[in-house]
Amino acid sequence: MKKILKDILQTNGKWSYKRTTSLYILNIAILYAMLPIWFPKFDVVEFVFIALIGYSATMVGVNAWEKFKVKSKTEE
């Protein structure tokens, strides 16, 4: 499990800020959506949940776009 996380979150042996942030925010979003299980009076605001998921998806997309740009430059 540790090797899988290192392979996902590291680029060329360095920790990727965007990948780490996207994984962290995704976990926060899931925890936020599950809070009513432990605190029934807690009200989940959809806007906050969607914003967290959107931020996580944006970080993954930005990371993928940068990899695509680097790959296309090396092919030229």
N, C-alpha and C positions, 0 to 999 in steps of 0.2 A: 504494500500500500504506500509506503514511504517513497519507493522508487517511482511509482506511478505519479504521485503528487509532484515529485521533483521534475519528472519529465514534462509534466503539463505546465508547471509554473516557472520553469527556468528556460532561458534562451541563452545558448552559448555559455552555460555555467553561471549565469547571473540571474538573479530573481527579477522577473518581469513585473513591474508595478501594475500595469494594466491587467494582467492575468490574475495576480494576487487580489487586486481590488475587486475584480468581477466575481471571483469565487467568494470573497468575504461578504460582499453586498448581497449576493444570491442567498447565502446562508441567513443573513439578517432578514431578508424578505420572507423567507420560509418561516423563520421564527416569529416574525411579526404577524404573519397570517395564522399561525397556530396559537397565539397568545390567548384567544378566547377559550381554549381547552382548559387552561389553568386558571384563568381569570374571566369567568363568564360575563361579568359586567363590562369588560373591555370591548370597545367598539373599534373594529378594523375599518379604517378609511381606505376606500378603494384607490383613491388618488395616490396615497402614499405607497401602497403596495405596487401599483402600476409604475410609479416613478422609480422605485427601487429595482424592479425587474427591467425597466427600460434603461436605467443607468448601467446595469450589469450587461445587458445585451449590447449597448453602445460600446462599452469597453472591449468586449469580444470582437465586435465589428471593426473597431479602430485597429485593434491588434492584427486582425486578418487582413485588413486593407494595407497596412504597413508591410506585412509579409509578402503580399501580392506585388506591391510596388518594388520591393527589393528583388524579388524573383524575376519580374519583368525587366528590370534594369540589367541584371546579370545575363539574361538571355540575349540582349541586344548586342 
